[in-house]
Amino acid sequence: MKFPGLGAAIMGAFIAGSSATAQTWPTQSIKMIVPIAPGSVTDVASRFLAQELQARLGQPVVVVNRPGGNMVIGAQECARAEPDGYTICVLGADAFSYNPFLLDQLPYDPDKDFRPITNMYFVKEVVLASENTPAKTMDEMKALAKARPGKLNFGTLGGGSTVDIFRKWLSDEWKTEFAAVPYKGGSEIVNAALGGQIDITRIGLGNVAGFFNDPRLKPLAVRSEKRLAELPNVQTTNEAGIGSYPGLPWWGLVAPAKTPDAVIERVGKEVRDILQQPKSQEFMSRQFLETAVDTSEAFAAFLRKDRAAAGSLISKYGRN
């Protein structure tokens, strides 16, 4: 039996509900899941965004760190959260692009369990050596690594992380091997380098911005189109001969699947506007982050493209 006008009534109710959500949300605090340890540049940037977002939404935005498992712990918690608009999540390339190829039983589906909100930024990186390592340049590091295969410790974010894949790529490029030492975040890696527990790593520049003049750390190359004013004597990765590595770390904002359209649209609009403000641009520059905001649809397209590129990279370097 057909009921004339029923479809229109349902659609009208849906639109009315969405409009009501837009008008009433938020009425309580919002949790922002960050799958990395406190103190890392991603954590610092997330807390900055949470503070700015809180001022606009009129409710607390609370950062909750869930480090470990190559971002799996935080991503899984995000995927399982109630899609009521009160959980948003900062996730990056490891969670969306790399883990699907690295883990046979990934406890979340990057396509079905999340709603993209917006990309946020790309991370400028530095290849870093500790004071205890004799090498002072990339050429010297290459010679040292080839002379001592498997003897130099490389700080990573765990097996299969983008940092670990770079370790394997560099080992292959230089026909040698680095020993992987896993950590839960950039701040832990920096502390390990400061203490001489690792010889080399590749990390976001923002994690070491306060240590440019610290003799315990030796920046060897930066991933940037040109040399940085803060490190004028440090080569770019192109100058150092390792600029062909294809991986580019990024971080974006997502929500659990079935989060209402009105919430996705409101958060996306606010975050895009926040990150394009002069105050935010100055902050991002200090953290060596490159703003890259976009619409939800464009971010979804980016995720598909980035995962395809990651699959090609992992097919050669990803699995142990």
HELIX and SHEET records of a PDB file:
HELIX    1   1 LEU A    6  THR A   24  1                                  19    
HELIX    2   2 VAL A   41  LEU A   57  1                                  17    
HELIX    3   3 GLY A   69  MET A   71  5                                   3    
HELIX    4   4 VAL A   72  ARG A   80  1                                   9    
HELIX    5   5 ALA A   93  ALA A   93  1                                   1    
HELIX    6   6 ASP A   94  TYR A   98  3                                   5    
HELIX    7   7 ASN A   99  LEU A  102  1                                   4    
HELIX    8   8 MET A  138  ALA A  147  1                                  10    
HELIX    9   9 THR A  162  TRP A  174  1                                  13    
HELIX   10  10 GLY A  186  LEU A  194  1                                   9    
HELIX   11  11 LEU A  205  PHE A  211  5                                   7    
HELIX   12  12 ASP A  261  LEU A  275  1                                  15    
HELIX   13  13 PRO A  278  ARG A  286  1                                   9    
HELIX   14  14 SER A  296  TYR A  317  1                                  22    
SHEET    1   A 6 VAL A  61  ASN A  65  0                                        
SHEET    2   A 6 ILE A  30  VAL A  34  1                                        
SHEET    3   A 6 THR A  87  GLY A  92  1                                        
SHEET    4   A 6 TRP A 250  PRO A 256 -1                                        
SHEET    5   A 6 PHE A 114  VAL A 123 -1                                        
SHEET    6   A 6 LEU A 289  THR A 291 -1                                        
SHEET    1   B 6 ALA A 179  PRO A 182  0                                        
SHEET    2   B 6 ASN A 153  THR A 156  1                                        
SHEET    3   B 6 ILE A 200  GLY A 204  1                                        
SHEET    4   B 6 GLU A 125  SER A 130 -1                                        
SHEET    5   B 6 LEU A 217  VAL A 222 -1                                        
SHEET    6   B 6 GLN A 235  THR A 236  1                                        
END                                                                             
